[in-house]
Amino acid sequence: MIRHALLAAAALVAAAPVTAQTIAPERLSADVHTLASDPFEGRSPGTPGETKTIDWLVTQFKTMGLEPGGPDGAWTQAVPLVHTRMGMGQVRAGDAPLEQGRDVYLSTVRPVDRVAIADAPMVFVGYGVSAPERGWDDFKGVDLHGKVAVILVNDPDFAAVTGDDSFGRFGGRRMTYYGRWTYKYEEAARRGAIGALIVHDTAGAGYGWSTVTAPGGENYDIVRGAGDVPVLLQGWLQEDAATRLLAASGLDLAKLRVAARRKDFRPVPLRQRFSATLPVTQDRVASRNVLAKLPGTKHPHEVVMFGAHWDAYGIGKPDAQGRTIRPGANDDALGAAGVLELARAFKAGPPPARSLVFALWSGEERGLLGSQTYAEHPVYPAAKTVANLTLDILQTAGPSHDVLLVGQGQDSLEPMLAAAARAQGRTVTPEALPERGLFYRADHFSLARKGVPTLLLMAISGAPDLVAGGRTAGQAWLDGYMKCYHQTCDAWSPDWDLRGAAQDVGLFYTVGRALADSRDWPTWNAGSEFKAVRDASAGARR
């Protein structure tokens, strides 16, 4: 491991002088200005905005002289999706109405025309985690068939203190996949629940209530097989509403949070029963991933992949200024612009020994659906994919002394990133907010689950140490951006200073160049949950 890191670092330092000249802040800005403009309608999958986005992205790759990287020589990969939108209706817990958008946020990913739940029992299931390898089971064999599960967000040790059974069992403040809302819905479905409601709190979720409600009842999912049935109704309970709901059953949310940190916690039935009658519009959407390729000259079947997502949240309800388009300028038009810049830089440089693939995914905002589709139907085998390097939100406040790394301690790519940063006169800072679970919230995760080593740069993981103003200025930038996260105000601005973003994209150029021209295969560190999957395919890399 040490020898690998030192060799990689030497290669990176040698490549670094090229980097500063290859990534142009002006081109990043121009590409975001286009992708986040009104004609692209917020780039929601299955809309005219998607068609315009895909056509524009493919044109960029063609103009660069890259080759199609999709299946059968195509520029795109089909991503068939179920698209639903839940309307307003009647929602009650016992005699108490729950107001959509204020008390509860609801959606479905089942292809149905109506959600009808009548007097379903409700059960508080703590954190909703079944983790036998960690000696943890919140369910204790309780049957959830036909019931609505009420679940706490994040991991059982998120708020644990010394003496709690869960303390340190799930990595402390660093969220594991068990803390993600996707896992909680999946686990509730596996146990037969008809619905799953997660109790929102900003600290545990990593974002505010406005982010939860931003999709406006709209949802997407991959097209699933007959044996893979999600819960009929999924959603979130606003914290005050959850407190009232539990109090009506003689329960105290604060005390239940503490109880859920014990190994002997057992699910708690509520007195109220849950009823909902909600209209649903649903259709099938033919969305697409975009894939471009720069073939390797010596090892064309070995692939280094760069990725970002092209989608955003499309058109929603008017904001206070009457704006309806949620343009996703930073999330993730800027990441997509970074991938385009990487493609330009590599095309302009020496041909790589290994193939380079530039992936722009659909459906990330709806649960990593485009990258999940690719991971299940890969164009390039995961066993021969050297690494996936993902860009998802970059800071727009100028040069920084550091780069923020999400998921520190996972794999041997991290020393390579550190060496690239040193060549820029910068350092690597671990994410400051590991409880947000960002490692499980971006498209690289779909590839990691298949064993591919990954790096993720995501600027909302902490405050950058800006050259102008230090970490105090970085925190001010982060706080300001989070107010616009998934909102209409995530828009391009001529005031952006993308020199820092260009630095970060340049790091991936340097790491990617070193990987493309070496015979090294990055590895997962001991203790990583992805190591066993990668090790199982070791024979393919001999």
C-alpha positions as CSV (number, residue, x, y, z in Angstrom):
1,M,0.0,0.0,0.0
2,I,2.7,2.5,1.0
3,R,4.9,1.6,-2.1
4,H,1.8,2.0,-4.3
5,A,1.0,5.4,-2.9
6,L,4.6,6.7,-3.2
7,L,4.9,5.5,-6.8
8,A,1.5,7.1,-7.6
9,A,2.5,10.3,-6.0
10,A,5.7,10.5,-8.0
11,A,3.8,10.1,-11.2
12,L,1.3,12.8,-10.1
13,V,4.0,15.4,-9.3
14,A,5.5,14.8,-12.8
15,A,2.1,15.4,-14.5
16,A,1.1,18.3,-12.3
17,P,2.7,21.2,-14.3
18,V,0.4,20.4,-17.2
19,T,-2.7,20.7,-15.1
20,A,-2.7,24.4,-14.4
21,Q,-2.9,25.2,-18.2
22,T,-5.6,22.6,-19.0
23,I,-8.7,23.6,-17.0
24,A,-10.2,27.0,-17.9
25,P,-12.5,28.7,-15.5
26,E,-14.0,30.7,-18.3
27,R,-15.0,27.6,-20.2
28,L,-16.5,26.1,-17.0
29,S,-18.6,29.3,-16.6
30,A,-19.7,29.3,-20.2
31,D,-20.8,25.7,-20.1
32,V,-22.8,26.2,-16.9
33,H,-24.3,29.4,-18.3
34,T,-25.7,27.3,-21.2
35,L,-26.8,24.2,-19.2
36,A,-28.5,26.3,-16.5
37,S,-30.3,28.6,-18.9
38,D,-34.1,28.8,-19.2
39,P,-34.3,26.9,-22.5
40,F,-33.0,23.8,-20.7
41,E,-36.0,24.0,-18.3
42,G,-34.0,22.6,-15.3
43,R,-32.9,19.4,-17.0
44,S,-35.5,17.1,-15.5
45,P,-35.5,13.5,-17.0
46,G,-38.1,12.7,-19.6
47,T,-38.8,16.4,-20.4
48,P,-38.0,18.6,-23.4
49,G,-35.2,19.9,-21.2
50,E,-33.6,16.5,-21.2
51,T,-33.7,16.3,-25.0
52,K,-32.0,19.7,-25.3
53,T,-29.5,18.7,-22.7
54,I,-28.5,15.4,-24.2
55,D,-28.3,16.9,-27.7
56,W,-26.0,19.7,-26.4
57,L,-23.7,17.4,-24.5
58,V,-23.3,14.9,-27.3
59,T,-22.5,17.8,-29.6
60,Q,-19.7,19.0,-27.2
61,F,-18.1,15.5,-27.2
62,K,-18.4,15.2,-31.0
63,T,-16.8,18.6,-31.4
64,M,-13.9,17.5,-29.2
65,G,-13.3,14.5,-31.4
66,L,-14.1,11.9,-28.8
67,E,-15.8,8.6,-29.7
68,P,-19.2,7.3,-28.6
69,G,-18.8,5.4,-25.3
70,G,-22.2,3.9,-24.9
71,P,-23.5,0.4,-25.8
72,D,-23.2,-0.7,-29.5
73,G,-21.3,2.4,-30.5
74,A,-24.0,4.9,-29.3
75,W,-23.4,8.2,-27.5
76,T,-26.1,7.3,-24.9
77,Q,-27.3,4.5,-22.7
78,A,-31.1,4.0,-22.2
79,V,-32.3,4.6,-18.7
80,P,-35.9,3.5,-18.5
81,L,-37.6,5.0,-15.5
82,V,-41.0,5.0,-13.8
83,H,-42.1,8.7,-13.4
84,T,-44.7,9.6,-10.8
85,R,-46.2,12.7,-9.4
86,M,-48.4,12.6,-6.3
87,G,-51.3,15.1,-6.1
88,M,-53.0,16.6,-3.1
89,G,-55.4,14.5,-1.1
90,Q,-56.5,13.4,2.3
91,V,-53.9,12.3,4.8
92,R,-54.6,11.5,8.5
93,A,-53.0,9.9,11.5
94,G,-55.9,8.9,13.7
95,D,-58.2,11.9,13.9
96,A,-55.5,14.4,13.1
97,P,-55.0,15.6,9.5
98,L,-51.5,15.9,8.2
99,E,-51.0,18.7,5.8
100,Q,-48.9,17.9,2.7
101,G,-45.8,20.1,2.4
102,R,-46.1,21.4,6.0
103,D,-46.5,18.3,8.2
104,V,-45.6,15.6,5.8
105,Y,-44.0,15.1,2.4
106,L,-45.2,12.2,0.4
107,S,-44.4,10.4,-2.9
108,T,-44.5,7.0,-4.5
109,V,-42.3,5.2,-6.9
110,R,-44.9,2.5,-7.7
111,P,-46.5,2.8,-11.1
112,V,-50.0,3.3,-9.7
113,D,-52.8,5.8,-10.4
114,R,-53.9,6.2,-6.8
115,V,-52.5,5.6,-3.3
116,A,-55.3,4.4,-1.0
117,I,-54.3,3.3,2.6
118,A,-57.1,2.8,5.1
119,D,-56.4,2.5,8.8
120,A,-53.0,1.0,8.5
121,P,-51.3,0.4,11.8
122,M,-48.3,2.6,12.5
123,V,-45.1,1.4,14.2
124,F,-42.1,3.4,15.4
125,V,-39.1,1.3,14.4
126,G,-36.2,3.4,15.7
127,Y,-33.6,3.9,13.1
128,G,-35.0,1.1,11.0
129,V,-31.7,-0.7,10.8
130,S,-30.9,-4.4,10.4
131,A,-27.1,-4.9,10.5
132,P,-26.2,-8.4,11.7
133,E,-22.5,-7.8,11.0
134,R,-22.7,-4.9,13.6
135,G,-24.8,-6.8,16.0
136,W,-27.8,-4.5,15.5
137,D,-31.5,-5.2,14.8
138,D,-34.2,-2.6,15.3
139,F,-37.0,-4.8,14.2
140,K,-36.8,-7.8,16.6
141,G,-38.9,-9.9,14.3
142,V,-41.9,-7.5,14.3
143,D,-44.2,-8.1,11.3
144,L,-44.5,-4.9,9.2
145,H,-46.8,-6.3,6.5
146,G,-49.5,-3.8,5.8
147,K,-48.1,-1.3,8.3
148,V,-46.6,2.2,8.1
149,A,-43.1,2.4,9.6
150,V,-42.0,5.6,11.3
151,I,-38.2,5.9,11.2
152,L,-35.5,8.1,12.5
153,V,-33.0,9.5,10.0
154,N,-29.3,8.7,10.1
155,D,-27.5,5.9,12.0
156,P,-28.2,4.6,15.5
157,D,-25.0,6.2,16.8
158,F,-25.5,9.6,15.2
159,A,-26.4,11.2,18.5
160,A,-25.0,8.5,20.7
161,V,-22.9,9.3,23.8
162,T,-20.5,7.2,25.8
163,G,-22.4,4.4,27.5
164,D,-25.0,4.0,24.7
165,D,-25.0,0.5,23.1
166,S,-24.8,2.1,19.7
167,F,-21.8,4.4,20.5
168,G,-19.2,4.0,17.8
169,R,-20.9,1.0,16.3
170,F,-21.7,2.7,13.0
171,G,-18.6,4.9,12.7
172,G,-19.7,7.7,15.0
173,R,-20.8,10.9,13.2
174,R,-19.8,9.6,9.8
175,M,-23.0,8.3,8.2
176,T,-23.0,4.7,6.9
177,Y,-25.4,3.5,4.2
178,Y,-27.8,2.4,7.0
179,G,-28.4,6.1,7.7
180,R,-29.5,7.0,4.2
181,W,-33.2,7.4,3.4
182,T,-32.8,5.1,0.5
183,Y,-31.8,2.2,2.7
184,K,-34.6,2.9,5.2
185,Y,-37.2,2.7,2.4
186,E,-35.6,-0.4,1.0
187,E,-35.5,-2.2,4.4
188,A,-39.2,-1.3,5.1
189,A,-40.2,-2.7,1.7
190,R,-38.2,-5.9,2.4
191,R,-40.2,-6.3,5.5
192,G,-43.6,-5.8,3.8
193,A,-44.4,-2.3,5.0
194,I,-47.1,-0.5,3.0
195,G,-45.5,2.9,3.9
196,A,-42.4,4.4,5.4
197,L,-42.1,7.9,7.0
198,I,-38.8,9.3,8.1
199,V,-38.7,11.8,10.9
200,H,-36.9,14.8,9.5
201,D,-34.3,16.8,11.5
202,T,-31.9,19.1,9.8
203,A,-28.8,17.9,11.6
204,G,-29.5,14.2,11.0
205,A,-30.6,14.6,7.4
206,G,-28.0,17.1,6.4
207,Y,-30.5,19.5,4.8
208,G,-33.5,21.5,5.7
209,W,-37.2,20.8,5.2
210,S,-37.3,22.9,2.0
211,T,-34.9,20.5,0.4
212,V,-37.2,17.6,1.4
213,T,-40.2,19.2,-0.3
214,A,-38.4,20.5,-3.3
215,P,-39.5,17.7,-5.7
216,G,-43.1,18.7,-5.2
217,G,-44.5,15.1,-5.0
218,E,-42.6,14.1,-8.2
219,N,-40.4,11.0,-8.1
220,Y,-38.6,8.6,-10.4
221,D,-37.4,5.0,-10.1
222,I,-35.8,2.4,-12.2
223,V,-38.1,-0.1,-13.8
224,R,-38.1,-3.0,-11.4
225,G,-38.8,-6.7,-11.7
226,A,-41.9,-8.4,-10.4
227,G,-40.2,-9.5,-7.1
228,D,-38.7,-6.1,-6.3
229,V,-41.7,-4.1,-4.9
230,P,-41.0,-0.8,-3.2
231,V,-43.3,0.6,-0.4
232,L,-46.5,2.1,-1.7
233,L,-46.0,5.3,0.1
234,Q,-42.7,6.9,1.1
235,G,-42.0,10.2,2.7
236,W,-40.9,12.4,5.6
237,L,-42.6,13.7,8.7
238,Q,-41.7,17.2,9.7
239,E,-40.1,17.1,13.2
240,D,-42.8,19.1,15.0
241,A,-45.5,17.0,13.3
242,A,-43.8,13.8,14.4
243,T,-43.6,15.1,17.9
244,R,-47.3,15.8,18.0
245,L,-48.1,12.4,16.3
246,L,-46.1,10.5,18.9
247,A,-47.4,12.5,21.8
248,A,-51.0,11.6,20.8
249,S,-49.9,8.0,21.5
250,G,-48.4,8.9,24.8
251,L,-44.9,8.8,23.5
252,D,-42.1,11.3,23.7
253,L,-39.9,11.7,20.6
254,A,-36.8,12.8,22.6
255,K,-37.1,9.8,24.8
256,L,-37.6,7.5,21.9
257,R,-34.5,8.8,20.2
258,V,-32.5,7.8,23.3
259,A,-34.2,4.4,23.5
260,A,-33.4,3.7,19.9
261,R,-29.7,3.8,20.7
262,R,-30.0,0.7,22.8
263,K,-29.6,-2.9,21.5
264,D,-32.7,-4.0,23.4
265,F,-34.9,-1.4,21.6
266,R,-38.1,-2.9,20.3
267,P,-40.6,-1.4,17.8
268,V,-43.3,0.7,19.4
269,P,-46.9,0.5,18.1
270,L,-48.7,3.8,17.8
271,R,-52.4,4.2,18.9
272,Q,-53.2,6.1,15.7
273,R,-53.9,4.4,12.4
274,F,-52.7,5.9,9.1
275,S,-55.1,6.7,6.2
276,A,-54.3,8.4,2.9
277,T,-56.2,8.9,-0.4
278,L,-53.9,10.5,-2.9
279,P,-54.0,10.8,-6.7
280,V,-51.0,9.8,-8.7
281,T,-50.1,10.5,-12.3
282,Q,-47.5,8.0,-13.7
283,D,-45.8,7.2,-16.9
284,R,-42.7,5.6,-18.3
285,V,-39.8,7.8,-19.1
286,A,-37.1,7.0,-21.6
287,S,-34.2,8.8,-20.2
288,R,-30.5,8.5,-21.1
289,N,-27.0,8.6,-19.8
290,V,-24.3,10.2,-22.0
291,L,-21.1,8.3,-22.5
292,A,-18.0,9.4,-24.5
293,K,-14.7,7.6,-24.8
294,L,-11.1,8.3,-25.5
295,P,-9.6,4.9,-26.4
296,G,-6.4,3.7,-24.8
297,T,-3.4,3.0,-27.0
298,K,-2.0,0.0,-25.0
299,H,-4.8,-1.2,-22.7
300,P,-8.1,-0.2,-24.3
301,H,-10.2,-2.6,-22.2
302,E,-9.1,-1.0,-19.0
303,V,-11.1,2.1,-18.1
304,V,-10.6,5.2,-16.0
305,M,-14.0,6.9,-15.7
306,F,-15.0,10.5,-14.9
307,G,-18.5,11.3,-13.9
308,A,-21.1,13.9,-13.0
309,H,-24.9,14.1,-13.4
310,W,-26.6,16.2,-16.0
311,D,-30.1,16.3,-14.4
312,A,-31.6,18.8,-12.0
313,Y,-35.1,19.3,-10.6
314,G,-36.8,20.9,-13.7
315,I,-39.9,23.1,-13.3
316,G,-41.7,23.5,-10.0
317,K,-43.9,25.8,-8.1
318,P,-43.2,29.6,-8.3
319,D,-40.9,31.0,-5.7
320,A,-41.4,34.4,-4.1
321,Q,-40.0,36.1,-7.2
322,G,-42.2,34.0,-9.5
323,R,-39.4,31.8,-10.7
324,T,-40.3,28.2,-11.6
325,I,-37.2,26.7,-13.1
326,R,-34.8,25.0,-10.8
327,P,-31.7,25.3,-13.0
328,G,-29.2,23.3,-10.9
329,A,-26.3,25.5,-11.9
330,N,-23.9,24.2,-9.3
331,D,-25.7,21.0,-8.7
332,D,-24.6,19.7,-11.1
333,A,-24.2,21.7,-14.3
334,L,-20.8,22.8,-12.9
335,G,-19.8,19.1,-12.3
336,A,-20.9,18.3,-15.9
337,A,-18.9,21.3,-17.1
338,G,-15.9,19.9,-15.2
339,V,-16.2,16.5,-17.0
340,L,-16.4,18.3,-20.3
341,E,-13.2,20.3,-19.4
342,L,-11.5,17.0,-18.5
343,A,-12.5,15.5,-21.8
344,R,-11.1,18.6,-23.7
345,A,-7.8,18.5,-21.7
346,F,-7.2,14.8,-22.3
347,K,-8.1,15.0,-25.9
348,A,-5.6,17.8,-26.3
349,G,-2.8,15.9,-24.5
350,P,-0.9,12.7,-25.2
351,P,-3.1,9.7,-26.0
352,P,-3.7,7.6,-22.8
353,A,-2.5,4.1,-22.4
354,R,-5.8,3.1,-20.8
355,S,-9.2,4.1,-22.1
356,L,-10.9,7.2,-20.6
357,V,-14.7,7.3,-20.3
358,F,-16.6,10.5,-19.6
359,A,-20.0,9.7,-18.1
360,L,-22.9,12.2,-17.6
361,W,-25.6,10.5,-15.7
362,S,-29.4,10.9,-15.6
363,G,-31.6,10.7,-12.5
364,E,-29.1,11.4,-9.8
365,E,-31.4,13.7,-8.0
366,R,-34.1,11.0,-7.8
367,G,-31.8,8.4,-6.2
368,L,-28.7,7.8,-8.4
369,L,-30.9,6.1,-11.0
370,G,-28.8,6.7,-14.1
371,S,-25.6,5.5,-12.5
372,Q,-27.4,2.6,-10.9
373,T,-28.8,1.6,-14.3
374,Y,-25.2,1.7,-15.7
375,A,-23.9,-0.3,-12.7
376,E,-26.5,-3.0,-13.3
377,H,-25.9,-3.0,-17.1
378,P,-22.3,-1.8,-17.5
379,V,-20.8,-1.0,-20.9
380,Y,-17.3,-1.6,-19.4
381,P,-16.9,-4.4,-16.8
382,A,-16.5,-3.2,-13.2
383,A,-13.6,-5.6,-12.8
384,K,-11.6,-3.7,-15.5
385,T,-12.7,-0.2,-14.4
386,V,-9.6,1.2,-12.8
387,A,-11.5,4.0,-10.9
388,N,-14.4,6.4,-11.0
389,L,-13.8,10.0,-10.2
390,T,-17.0,12.0,-9.6
391,L,-17.6,15.8,-9.5
392,D,-20.9,16.8,-7.8
393,I,-21.1,20.5,-6.7
394,L,-17.9,22.6,-6.7
395,Q,-17.3,25.8,-4.8
396,T,-17.7,29.1,-6.7
397,A,-15.8,31.5,-4.3
398,G,-12.3,31.4,-5.8
399,P,-8.9,29.7,-5.1
400,S,-8.7,27.6,-2.0
401,H,-5.8,26.4,0.1
402,D,-7.4,22.9,0.4
403,V,-9.7,20.5,-1.3
404,L,-12.4,18.7,0.6
405,L,-12.4,14.9,0.4
406,V,-15.6,12.9,1.0
407,G,-15.3,9.5,2.6
408,Q,-11.7,9.6,3.8
409,G,-10.1,6.3,4.6
410,Q,-11.8,4.3,1.9
411,D,-9.2,3.5,-0.8
412,S,-5.7,4.0,-2.2
413,L,-6.8,6.8,-4.5
414,E,-6.5,9.2,-1.6
415,P,-2.7,9.4,-1.5
416,M,-2.8,10.2,-5.2
417,L,-5.2,13.0,-4.6
418,A,-3.0,14.3,-1.8
419,A,0.0,14.2,-4.1
420,A,-1.9,16.1,-6.8
421,A,-3.0,18.7,-4.2
422,R,0.6,19.1,-3.0
423,A,1.7,19.8,-6.6
424,Q,-0.8,22.7,-6.6
425,G,0.5,23.9,-3.2
426,R,-2.7,22.7,-1.5
427,T,-3.7,20.2,1.1
428,V,-6.5,17.7,1.5
429,T,-9.1,18.3,4.2
430,P,-11.5,15.6,5.3
431,E,-15.2,16.4,5.0
432,A,-16.3,18.5,8.0
433,L,-19.9,17.1,7.9
434,P,-19.6,13.3,7.7
435,E,-23.0,12.9,9.3
436,R,-24.5,14.1,6.0
437,G,-23.6,10.8,4.4
438,L,-22.4,12.4,1.3
439,F,-20.4,9.4,0.3
440,Y,-23.7,7.6,-0.2
441,R,-25.4,10.4,-2.0
442,A,-23.5,10.8,-5.3
443,D,-23.2,8.7,-8.4
444,H,-19.8,7.2,-7.6
445,F,-21.6,5.1,-5.0
446,S,-23.3,3.0,-7.7
447,L,-19.9,2.1,-9.0
448,A,-18.4,1.6,-5.5
449,R,-21.1,-1.0,-4.7
450,K,-19.8,-3.0,-7.7
451,G,-16.2,-2.7,-6.3
452,V,-14.8,0.1,-8.4
453,P,-12.5,2.4,-6.3
454,T,-13.7,6.0,-6.3
455,L,-13.0,9.6,-5.4
456,L,-15.8,12.2,-4.8
457,L,-15.4,15.9,-4.7
458,M,-18.5,17.6,-3.3
459,A,-18.2,21.2,-2.0
460,I,-21.1,21.0,0.4
461,S,-19.0,18.6,2.6
462,G,-17.5,21.5,4.5
463,A,-16.1,25.1,4.4
464,P,-13.1,25.5,2.1
465,D,-10.1,27.4,3.3
466,L,-10.3,30.2,0.8
467,V,-7.3,32.2,-0.2
468,A,-9.4,35.3,0.2
469,G,-10.9,35.1,3.7
470,G,-9.9,31.7,4.9
471,R,-12.4,29.2,6.3
472,T,-14.6,31.9,7.7
473,A,-15.2,33.1,4.1
474,G,-15.6,29.5,3.0
475,Q,-18.3,28.9,5.6
476,A,-20.1,32.1,4.5
477,W,-20.0,30.7,0.9
478,L,-21.3,27.3,2.1
479,D,-24.1,28.8,4.2
480,G,-25.2,30.9,1.3
481,Y,-25.2,28.1,-1.2
482,M,-27.2,25.7,1.1
483,K,-30.0,28.2,1.0
484,C,-30.2,27.6,-2.7
485,Y,-29.6,23.9,-2.7
486,H,-32.2,22.3,-5.0
487,Q,-34.0,25.7,-5.3
488,T,-34.7,28.2,-8.1
489,C,-31.8,30.3,-6.9
490,D,-29.1,27.6,-7.7
491,A,-28.5,29.7,-10.8
492,W,-25.4,30.8,-12.8
493,S,-23.9,34.1,-11.8
494,P,-21.4,36.3,-13.6
495,D,-20.0,37.0,-10.1
496,W,-18.8,33.4,-9.7
497,D,-15.0,33.0,-9.3
498,L,-14.4,29.5,-10.7
499,R,-10.6,29.5,-10.2
500,G,-11.0,27.2,-7.2
501,A,-13.4,24.9,-9.1
502,A,-10.8,24.7,-11.9
503,Q,-8.2,23.8,-9.4
504,D,-10.3,20.9,-8.2
505,V,-11.1,19.7,-11.7
506,G,-7.3,19.9,-12.3
507,L,-6.7,17.5,-9.5
508,F,-8.8,14.9,-11.3
509,Y,-6.9,15.5,-14.5
510,T,-3.7,14.8,-12.7
511,V,-5.0,11.7,-10.9
512,G,-6.7,10.5,-14.1
513,R,-3.5,11.0,-16.1
514,A,-1.4,9.0,-13.6
515,L,-3.9,6.2,-13.6
516,A,-4.3,6.2,-17.4
517,D,-0.6,5.8,-18.0
518,S,0.2,3.3,-15.3
519,R,-0.3,-0.4,-14.6
520,D,-1.5,0.3,-11.1
521,W,-4.9,-0.9,-9.9
522,P,-6.2,1.1,-6.9
523,T,-7.5,-0.9,-4.0
524,W,-10.0,-0.5,-1.2
525,N,-8.6,-0.2,2.2
526,A,-9.0,-2.9,4.8
527,G,-12.3,-2.4,6.6
528,S,-14.0,-0.8,3.6
529,E,-17.4,-2.4,2.9
530,F,-16.5,-2.5,-0.8
531,K,-13.2,-4.4,-0.5
532,A,-14.7,-7.9,-0.7
533,V,-16.5,-7.1,-3.9
534,R,-13.4,-5.8,-5.6
535,D,-11.2,-8.7,-4.3
536,A,-13.7,-11.2,-5.7
537,S,-12.8,-10.0,-9.2
538,A,-9.0,-9.9,-8.7
539,G,-8.5,-12.7,-11.3
540,A,-9.7,-10.4,-14.1
541,R,-6.9,-7.9,-13.4
542,R,-4.0,-10.3,-13.4
